[in-house]
């Protein structure tokens, strides 16, 4: 696997400095998209560090004369503080704001397991924004969805859906994590205003209805806030069968019936003919009864 450093040419062009720093000089990256470990998992990490030591220094960058910002290693830093350490080994890297964000996202995506969908949404959106800013500054490296797709091994279309979902309200991001809505549905919902999203979320919270892609498309195409959700949700109709498909279904049923002695007796006793039976079957199929 290609290292993060080599992706940005940091091994050759950026200063790397490994040493120990006081934990009081180190601060978390603001609004980083990845969730911190649970109390239980953090304690397990702390116990492991206590027993074996810190295998890998955390990665930081200098943001002022006496302050450093964590780029990779937030959970290791929290575990070390829990152990009461005053100092921690760090790998100091010289990074721009955009490079720092890309490094943070990439390191977490490469090293973490069980990343939530909502974390991917925020991470990909932040990275895309950082790359866009790099492009505006004339830094052409990694400034397209295709390039992100290569490094993440995610199709550009899927990547685009994740980034679009960054406009979802928290309730729908939770449903995305719980796999109660798909990424496709999330992308369509993200096109709605937050007010409309909240209205739909409230509706779903008080019903057992499972939102479908076609329902969301209908809402997105008719963004009239005076319309009631009941006009779009739970009113889906199946696509009507073509005459050819109806005939095929009728013939299949008739073929099964003609093999039955009871069917022949039924026709003779009730003075019915096959034409009438065929007509009845068509009505039942069209109405969705058969």
C-alpha positions as CSV (number, residue, x, y, z in Angstrom):
1,X,0.0,0.0,0.0
2,X,1.3,3.5,-0.9
3,X,2.1,5.5,2.2
4,X,0.3,8.8,2.9
5,X,3.7,10.6,2.9
6,X,4.5,9.4,-0.6
7,X,1.1,10.4,-1.9
8,X,2.0,14.0,-1.2
9,X,5.7,13.8,-1.7
10,X,6.2,14.6,2.0
11,X,9.2,12.3,2.4
12,X,11.2,14.3,-0.1
13,X,9.8,17.8,0.2
14,X,8.4,18.3,3.7
15,X,10.3,18.4,6.9
16,X,9.8,15.5,9.2
17,X,10.8,15.8,12.9
18,X,10.2,13.0,15.5
19,X,10.5,14.0,19.1
20,X,8.6,14.2,22.4
21,X,6.2,17.1,23.3
22,X,4.3,18.1,26.3
23,X,0.6,17.0,26.1
24,X,-0.3,20.5,27.1
25,X,1.0,21.9,23.9
26,X,-1.0,19.6,21.7
27,X,-4.6,20.2,20.6
28,X,-7.1,18.2,18.6
29,X,-8.0,19.0,15.0
30,X,-11.2,21.1,15.0
31,X,-14.3,19.6,13.6
32,X,-12.6,16.5,12.4
33,X,-15.1,14.0,10.9
34,X,-14.2,10.8,12.7
35,X,-15.8,9.8,16.0
36,X,-13.6,9.2,19.0
37,X,-13.4,5.8,20.5
38,X,-16.1,4.7,23.0
39,X,-15.0,4.6,26.7
40,X,-14.6,0.9,26.5
41,X,-12.5,0.9,23.4
42,X,-10.4,3.8,24.6
43,X,-9.7,1.9,27.9
44,X,-8.6,-1.1,25.9
45,X,-6.2,1.1,23.9
46,X,-4.8,2.7,27.0
47,X,-4.2,-0.8,28.6
48,X,-2.4,-1.9,25.4
49,X,-0.2,1.2,25.4
50,X,0.5,0.7,29.1
51,X,1.6,-2.8,28.5
52,X,3.5,-2.4,25.2
53,X,4.3,1.3,24.9
54,X,3.3,3.6,22.0
55,X,4.3,1.8,18.8
56,X,3.7,4.8,16.5
57,X,4.1,8.5,17.3
58,X,1.1,10.6,16.7
59,X,1.3,13.0,13.7
60,X,1.1,16.8,14.4
61,X,1.8,20.0,12.7
62,X,3.0,23.3,14.3
63,X,0.3,26.0,14.3
64,X,2.0,28.6,16.6
65,X,5.3,28.9,18.6
66,X,4.0,26.8,21.4
67,X,1.0,24.9,19.9
68,X,0.7,21.8,17.8
69,X,-2.4,20.3,16.1
70,X,-3.1,16.6,15.9
71,X,-3.3,15.3,12.3
72,X,-3.3,11.6,13.0
73,X,-3.6,9.9,16.4
74,X,-6.5,11.5,18.3
75,X,-7.4,8.3,20.1
76,X,-3.8,7.5,21.0
77,X,-3.4,11.0,22.4
78,X,-6.6,10.5,24.5
79,X,-5.4,7.1,25.7
80,X,-2.0,8.5,26.7
81,X,-3.7,11.4,28.6
82,X,-5.8,8.8,30.4
83,X,-2.6,7.0,31.5
84,X,-1.4,10.3,33.0
85,X,1.5,10.8,30.6
86,X,3.0,14.3,30.5
87,X,4.8,13.9,27.2
88,X,4.1,11.9,24.1
89,X,6.2,11.0,21.0
90,X,5.2,13.0,18.0
91,X,6.0,13.1,14.3
92,X,6.0,16.8,13.3
93,X,5.1,17.5,9.7
94,X,5.1,20.8,7.8
95,X,1.6,20.8,6.2
96,X,-0.6,23.5,4.7
97,X,-4.3,23.6,5.8
98,X,-5.4,21.7,2.8
99,X,-2.6,19.1,3.1
100,X,-3.4,18.7,6.8
101,X,-7.1,17.9,6.1
102,X,-6.2,15.5,3.3
103,X,-3.6,13.7,5.5
104,X,-6.1,13.5,8.4
105,X,-8.8,12.0,6.2
106,X,-6.6,9.6,4.3
107,X,-4.8,8.3,7.4
108,X,-8.1,7.5,9.1
109,X,-9.6,5.8,6.1
110,X,-6.6,3.7,5.6
111,X,-6.1,2.7,9.2
112,X,-9.6,2.5,10.7
113,X,-12.0,-0.4,10.5
114,X,-15.8,-0.2,10.7
115,X,-16.0,3.4,9.6
116,X,-19.6,4.6,9.7
117,X,-21.3,5.9,6.5
118,X,-21.8,9.3,8.1
119,X,-18.0,9.5,8.8
120,X,-17.3,8.7,5.1
121,X,-19.8,11.4,4.1
122,X,-18.0,14.1,6.1
123,X,-14.5,12.8,5.3
124,X,-15.0,12.7,1.6
125,X,-16.6,16.1,1.5
126,X,-13.8,17.7,3.6
127,X,-11.2,16.1,1.4
128,X,-12.9,17.2,-1.8
129,X,-13.1,20.7,-0.5
130,X,-9.4,20.7,0.5
131,X,-8.5,19.4,-3.0
132,X,-10.6,22.1,-4.6
133,X,-8.8,24.8,-2.6
134,X,-5.5,23.2,-3.7
135,X,-6.6,23.5,-7.3
136,X,-7.5,27.2,-6.8
137,X,-4.0,27.8,-5.5
138,X,-2.5,26.1,-8.6
139,X,-1.6,22.8,-6.9
140,X,-2.9,20.3,-9.4
141,X,-2.1,17.2,-7.4
142,X,-5.2,15.1,-6.3
143,X,-7.7,17.7,-7.4
144,X,-10.4,15.5,-8.9
145,X,-13.0,12.8,-7.9
146,X,-11.1,10.4,-10.1
147,X,-7.9,10.9,-8.1
148,X,-9.7,10.4,-4.8
149,X,-11.4,7.4,-6.3
150,X,-8.0,5.9,-7.1
151,X,-6.7,6.3,-3.6
152,X,-9.9,5.2,-1.8
153,X,-10.8,2.5,-4.3
154,X,-14.3,3.9,-4.5
155,X,-16.1,4.5,-7.8
156,X,-16.4,8.2,-8.7
157,X,-20.2,8.0,-8.9
158,X,-20.4,6.4,-5.4
159,X,-17.9,9.1,-4.1
160,X,-20.2,11.8,-5.6
161,X,-23.1,10.4,-3.7
162,X,-21.2,10.4,-0.4
163,X,-20.2,14.0,-0.9
164,X,-23.8,15.0,-1.8
165,X,-25.0,13.4,1.5
166,X,-23.0,16.0,3.4
167,X,-26.1,18.2,3.1
168,X,-28.3,15.7,5.0
169,X,-29.6,16.6,8.5
170,X,-28.3,14.5,11.4
171,X,-31.5,12.4,11.6
172,X,-30.9,11.1,8.0
173,X,-27.2,10.5,8.6
174,X,-28.2,8.3,11.5
175,X,-30.5,6.4,9.3
176,X,-27.7,6.0,6.8
177,X,-25.5,4.5,9.5
178,X,-28.3,2.2,10.6
179,X,-28.8,1.1,6.9
180,X,-32.4,2.2,7.1
181,X,-31.9,4.4,4.0
182,X,-29.6,3.7,1.1
183,X,-26.9,6.0,-0.2
184,X,-29.0,6.6,-3.3
185,X,-32.0,7.7,-1.2
186,X,-29.6,9.8,0.9
187,X,-28.3,11.6,-2.2
188,X,-31.9,12.4,-3.3
189,X,-32.9,13.6,0.2
190,X,-29.8,15.8,0.3
191,X,-31.2,17.9,-2.6
192,X,-34.1,19.0,-0.4
193,X,-33.9,22.0,2.0
194,X,-33.2,21.2,5.7
195,X,-36.7,22.3,6.5
196,X,-38.2,19.7,4.1
197,X,-35.8,17.0,5.3
198,X,-36.9,17.7,8.9
199,X,-40.6,17.4,7.9
200,X,-39.9,14.0,6.3
201,X,-37.9,12.9,9.3
202,X,-40.7,13.8,11.7
203,X,-43.2,12.0,9.5
204,X,-41.1,8.8,9.4
205,X,-40.4,9.0,13.1
206,X,-44.1,8.6,13.7
207,X,-44.8,5.8,11.2
208,X,-43.4,2.5,10.2
209,X,-43.2,3.4,6.6
210,X,-39.9,2.7,4.8
211,X,-39.0,5.5,2.4
212,X,-38.4,4.4,-1.2
213,X,-36.3,6.0,-3.9
214,X,-39.3,6.8,-6.2
215,X,-41.0,8.6,-3.3
216,X,-38.0,10.8,-2.6
217,X,-37.7,11.5,-6.3
218,X,-41.3,12.7,-6.4
219,X,-40.8,14.9,-3.4
220,X,-37.6,16.4,-4.9
221,X,-39.4,17.1,-8.2
222,X,-42.3,18.8,-6.5
223,X,-40.6,21.1,-3.9
224,X,-43.9,22.9,-3.0
225,X,-43.9,23.2,0.8
226,X,-47.7,23.6,0.7
227,X,-48.1,20.0,-0.4
228,X,-48.6,17.3,2.2
229,X,-46.2,14.4,2.4
230,X,-49.1,12.0,2.1
231,X,-49.4,13.2,-1.5
232,X,-46.1,11.5,-2.2
233,X,-45.4,8.9,0.6
234,X,-47.1,5.6,0.6
235,X,-49.0,6.2,-2.6
236,X,-46.8,4.4,-5.0
237,X,-48.5,2.3,-7.7
238,X,-47.0,-0.6,-9.5
239,X,-46.1,0.0,-13.2
240,X,-49.0,-1.4,-15.2
241,X,-48.3,-4.6,-17.0
242,X,-48.2,-4.5,-20.8
243,X,-50.8,-6.4,-22.8
244,X,-48.1,-8.9,-23.9
245,X,-47.2,-9.7,-20.3
246,X,-50.8,-10.0,-19.3
247,X,-51.4,-12.5,-22.1
248,X,-48.4,-14.5,-21.1
249,X,-49.6,-14.7,-17.5
250,X,-53.1,-15.7,-18.6
251,X,-51.8,-18.4,-20.9
252,X,-49.6,-19.8,-18.1
253,X,-52.5,-20.0,-15.8
254,X,-54.8,-21.5,-18.5
255,X,-52.1,-24.2,-19.3
256,X,-52.0,-25.1,-15.6
257,X,-55.8,-25.3,-15.4
258,X,-56.4,-27.3,-18.6
259,X,-54.4,-30.1,-17.1
260,X,-56.9,-30.4,-14.3
261,X,-60.0,-32.7,-14.6
262,X,-61.8,-30.4,-12.0
263,X,-61.4,-27.5,-14.4
264,X,-63.1,-29.3,-17.3
265,X,-66.0,-30.3,-15.0
266,X,-66.2,-26.6,-13.8
267,X,-66.6,-25.4,-17.4
268,X,-69.3,-27.9,-18.3
269,X,-71.4,-27.4,-15.1
270,X,-71.4,-23.6,-15.2
271,X,-71.9,-23.2,-18.9
272,X,-68.6,-21.2,-19.1
273,X,-66.2,-21.1,-21.9
274,X,-62.5,-20.4,-22.1
275,X,-63.0,-16.9,-23.5
276,X,-65.0,-15.9,-20.4
277,X,-62.4,-17.4,-18.1
278,X,-59.6,-15.6,-20.0
279,X,-61.4,-12.3,-19.6
280,X,-61.9,-12.9,-15.9
281,X,-58.2,-13.8,-15.4
282,X,-57.2,-10.6,-17.2
283,X,-59.3,-8.5,-14.9
284,X,-57.8,-10.2,-11.8
285,X,-54.3,-9.7,-13.1
286,X,-54.8,-6.0,-13.9
287,X,-56.3,-5.4,-10.5
288,X,-53.2,-7.0,-8.9
289,X,-55.2,-9.9,-7.3
290,X,-53.3,-12.5,-9.3
